[in-house]
Every structure is written in structure tokens, then in C-alpha cells.
Amino acid sequence: MKLLLKSATIVDASSKHHLKKQDVLIENGKISKIASNIPSSEKVKEVTLKNLHISQGWFDSSVSFGEPGFEERETIENGLKTAALSGFTSVAVNANSFPVTDSKGHIKFLKSKAEGNALNLYPVGALTVGSKGTDLAELYDMKNEGAVSFYDYKIPIANPNLLKIALQYTQNFDGLVQSFPFEKSVARNGIVNEEVNSTRLGLKGIPALSEELQIIRDLYILEYTGGKLHIPTISTKKSVELIKDAKKKGLNVTCSVAIFNLILTDDVLEGFDTIYKLLPPLRTKEDIKALLKGLKEGTIDGVTSDHNPIDVEHKKTEFEHALFGSIGLESCFGALNLLLGVEESVKALTGLKEVFNITSEKIEEGNLAELTLFNPYESWEFSEKDIVSTSKNAALLGVNLKGKPYGIIANNQLELNK
């Protein structure tokens, strides 16, 4: 495949072409030439798009696709299409399927479903058998088969000794352990942030303490064991401070934040709409301010869409009984760019690659072309017609966004929004 990107602004701080408007010629999946003007020919497919910007391909560290077991929520095929059209060249797929992804056979299945696709699928293996929190799963075998980390999705590690053993064991093969920051005995039956709004609306609260207590415990264990720990989707001001202090001490800890926790507060709960029932819950303006600061300072390593499709039967019900979760791929960049601007947004959407040991190639001649194509200036309102996912449970519906992905170039394929 030969592609010629015309007048593309390159957003790549590691490249000598950073913020320059250039033509980019791609041949057989590699960047063969970058220049101010490259003549076109009949043998080359020319790509000319309004306000075209390109960056290293974006990576989402937390997506859920349902398959196997919950295909009515999202199939892998449609999930990969959704991610590609949302600008992501790589996604880490969570283990919350049925059966749970807890063996090398399950890892092999996920990888086989993505073969031949433009987008790269990286499986996340369950930390424990069946994600039941009792016995460690086949971590070494799953790592050898291609698992990029180990995580019982949204299920906290209740047994501290289990985390201790996992961190010690995974050091033998450079494994990455994820621990969801949620102390269940403190959160109990809470369903929203414990604050003024939860009291006023009569909804059971999840205190910030439940997140922070688990992080404190996990950081103490990490200091004792060594190893690599990733704390996904933090949501409170104190959590940022705790991780910042741990990094200063030299602990090998990283963390992410979900896009919803950067743009929405628990004020949206007023209408009892279950699309806002999320875990971690939506917090306060003060928390958002601290999270954004933590992201800009580098305490938070990157942003995830935390894409989690839920079927209508489990979302369109009483608030108390609805499942946690929202789709987020389609709206992630537009929301982030609204908050941070182009360069910081790209940094936040590529920053977790190194954490998950995913190859990243700068935009230079001779390198593989794994690129995201986007227009950072387009203002638009996210509506149901913009949803590519099978499920429609989108917490950012109706939000005015800035910036829209065109698609991706990866694995010698071009995937563009029509």
C-alpha cells in the first residue's frame, strides 16, 4: 500500500518534524519520505483532509469488548472498528468476559480474533483464576502468549498477601500487576461519590477514603516487594498526592485516569440517569482540578477511555440496580483536547505505551507508520449518531467537544471515518 498524506501537521515531540506541516509518503507500512511537498502519482493513494494532524498512534490501556460471553454488548470485531475510528492504533482489552481471560488459551483466542486488523489488540490477563481473588492465574504462561498486564477488572485485591505474592512472582518475567483502588469494606454498597449530592439525592455514597486506603496499602506492599504496579483509573485529589510521593521515593508505580473523571462531576446525578453510574464514581471539581494538574505534571501517566459497553437491560433500570460503566472511545479525544489542547492530549493518549511495554516509533523516515489522523479544531456535540459501539451507554452524550479523529494508519492499512 502506498499512501501520501498531504499537508499534515506532525505532532510528535520526539521527532525533528514536530509541529511542522509536511507531506508524508508511506510505502509498504513504512514512512519512506517526509518533505514540504511530495508530488503525487497514479500509483499512490492521496489523503487530503481538512486541518489534518498526525501523531504517533494512540493507546488505550482499558477497554472492554464483551466477547466472549457478552457479544450483545460488543463483539471484538466491532470494538476494534470503534477504537480505530476513534483514533486508537492499540488497545489493551480487559479480562471481564465470560469465561474470564485467565489462561494462555484465552489470550490466544483474543489475539486470533484481531488477526489481520489494522488495530493492535493487547490482551490483559486476569490476575486470579476466574477473577475470584483466591488463587493466582497462569501469569507466566499468559505473559508468554502475549498478555501485557494482569488485572481483575474493577475487582479490588482484597487479600494483601495475594498482591504481595503477585508482585514478587511477576518480577521473574517483568510482568505488570494492576490493582483496582477500591476498598470494598469501606465502600460497602455505595453507588456514587459520598458527598453533598449523594446525601441530597438519597443515593448510597462511595467515600474517597475507599480509594485512598487501598492505594496506601498497595504502595506499602510495593515498597516491600519491588516489582511493577499500575493503579488504574484514580479519581481523587488525595490519590494524586499519594502516587506523587511514591514516585518521589523511587517506587515503580504508574497510574491512569478515566476521561469521565476529568470532565464530569457528581452534579450530573441530579436526573438519576444511569449513564452516570460509573466506577470510580464521578467526584468533585476540586478532584478534577487535582487530576488535571497531576496529568500535566506527569504524576498520572496517561488517560484511558475506560470503554465499557453495557447492554440496555442492565443500564436502563433503577439507579441502584444498573451496572457501572460507560462507553468512551468515540468521545475520548474530543473531551481531552477540550481540556488540555493538542500536544498535551497526544501525550496523555500515548503516555501509557511505555508502561505496558508497547513499541512506540517516532514519526521519521524509515520507521513503521503507526499513526493517528485527526482534526484538533472541529467543534461538535457528541450525540447518539456518533456512536459506533453496539451499546449506547455513553456518559458524555450531549457534551460539546473539540477535535475529531479521522482514523488510523497501522499494520499497512488505512482505516478512516467515512
C-alpha positions, 0 to 999 in steps of 0.5 A: 500500500502506498499512501501520501498524506498531504499537508499534515501537521506532525505532532510528535515531540520526539521527532525533528518534524514536530509541529511542522506541516509536511507531506508524508509518503508511506510505502509498504507500512513504512514512512519512506519520505517526509518533505514540504511537498511530495508530488503525487502519482497514479500509483499512490493513494492521496489523503487530503483532509481538512486541518489534518494532524498526525501523531504517533498512534494512540493507546488505550490501556482499558477497554472492554469488548464483551466477547466472549460471553457478552457479544450483545454488548460488543463483539471484538470485531466491532470494538476494534472498528470503534477504537480505530475510528476513534483514533486508537492504533492499540488497545489493551482489552480487559479480562471481564468476559465470560469465561474470564481471560485467565489462561494462555488459551484465552489470550490466544483466542483474543489475539486470533480474533484481531488477526489481520486488523489494522488495530493492535489488540493487547490482551490483559490477563486476569490476575486470579483464576476466574477473577475470584481473588483466591488463587493466582492465574497462569501469569507466566504462561499468559505473559508468554502468549502475549498478555501485557498486564494482569488485572481483575477488572474493577475487582479490588485485591482484597487479600494483601498477601495475594498482591504481595505474592503477585508482585514478587512472582511477576518480577521473574518475567517483568510482568505488570500487576494492576490493582483496582483502588477500591476498598470494598469494606469501606465502600460497602454498597455505595453507588456514587461519590459520598458527598453533598449530592449523594446525601441530597439525592438519597443515593448510597455514597462511595467515600474517597477514603475507599480509594485512598486506603487501598492505594496506601496499602498497595504502595506499602506492599510495593515498597516491600516487594519491588516489582511493577504496579499500575493503579488504574483509573484514580479519581481523587485529589488525595490519590494524586498526592499519594502516587506523587510521593511514591514516585518521589521515593523511587517506587515503580508505580504508574497510574491512569485516569478515566476521561469521565473523571476529568470532565464530569462531576457528581452534579450530573446525578441530579436526573438519576440517569444511569449513564452516570453510574460509573466506577470510580464514581464521578467526584468533585471539581476540586478532584478534577482540578487535582487530576488535571494538574497531576496529568500535566505534571506527569504524576498520572501517566496517561488517560484511558477511555475506560470503554465499557459497553453495557447492554440496555437491560442492565443500564436502563433500570433503577439507579441502584440496580444498573451496572457501572460503566460507560462507553468512551472511545468515540468521545475520548479525544474530543473531551481531552483536547477540550481540556488540555489542547493538542500536544498535551492530549497526544501525550496523555493518549500515548503516555501509557505505551511505555508502561505496558511495554508497547513499541512506540516509533517516532514519526521519521523516515524509515520507521513503521507508520503507526499513526493517528489522523485527526482534526484538533479544531472541529467543534461538535456535540457528541450525540447518539449518531456518533456512536459506533459501539453496539451499546449506547451507554455513553456518559458524555452524550450531549457534551460539546467537544473539540477535535475529531479523529479521522482514523488510523494508519497501522499494520499497512492499512488505512482505516478512516471515518467515512 
